[in-house]
Amino acid sequence: MRALARLAIAAVWLYQGGWCKLVAPNERHLQVVADVPGVGPANARKVLAMVGTVEVGLAAWVLSGRAPRTAAAAQTALLGAMNGGGLLFSHGTIPEPANMLTQNLALVA
């Protein structure tokens, strides 16, 4: 069961980071990042790629099974920062904030 749970969680990070931020970033993700103070549209793609790289790294960490509590804490902190930043700086760009929070709460659980 633990291996299956690790696989499911890693798949979410791999999809969100690898596909949605590195391979095929969409305009909404870019706009959310651009809305963060100090980033702006000129740097949004670079910052989004950095976030995607971190998410792919989290997928690898989760799959490894090493330091699972530390990995869970890192994932929770990253989700909190991304969700908080999105809601604080880009609330008009996120179409369904409650949906985003609900999905991320399920991932943390």
Steps between C-alpha positions, in 0.01 A plus 500: 500500500781744579661443161167561327445819701851621413437427133171692501647803675810500280278482190322818607831685548639364174195604302466843662870579487620309197209543264313810619806712576792365297364333185174681428453804727170675439424869506309478828798352685727762346264780602475375859880502526528838324264651760744424783679823599851511360436239230303668223424368152863514383613247763185292538614217271835465682339503844232252389774270369682523834180408685442212258853374558444505875174308454670235286766475771227446757359219284840330502533552876157351565577200276827440683319451831783678682415721797125481437401736780745764384376451143141542619594818686678638192198419281260661746716813523529528122125456450431756772736751341366444148134508605551796732695694240245423232208609715679809629648633177296344222153432637333627181697261279413182689159394366391278792703569815288267715561217254875564508505498880286185521723308259816607681352417838432147369861474382630609841275248674 
